[in-house]
């Protein structure tokens, strides 16, 4: 199950990098503040907790939901990293 997650994150990273390049050409930079970073970290931790609870209770649905939350949080973090990288220039 981890391979599709890595492929999804990789695909999202490429897509976000392309969107940031387009936004940079238009002189528009998406704004992501500290509050968004905190929310994404909380979503990642929540996903890890759900996955652990799913493992402990042998609940595949809860485990999958936790993994999904982690992938979404990782994708958002990739977007933040890409934005921050373009901001440095």
Secondary structure, 3 states (H helix, E strand, C coil): CHHHHHHHHHHHHHHHHHHHHHHHHCCCCCCCCHHHHHHHHHHHHHHHHHHHHHHHHCCHHHHHHHHHHHHHHHHHHHHHHHHHHHHHC
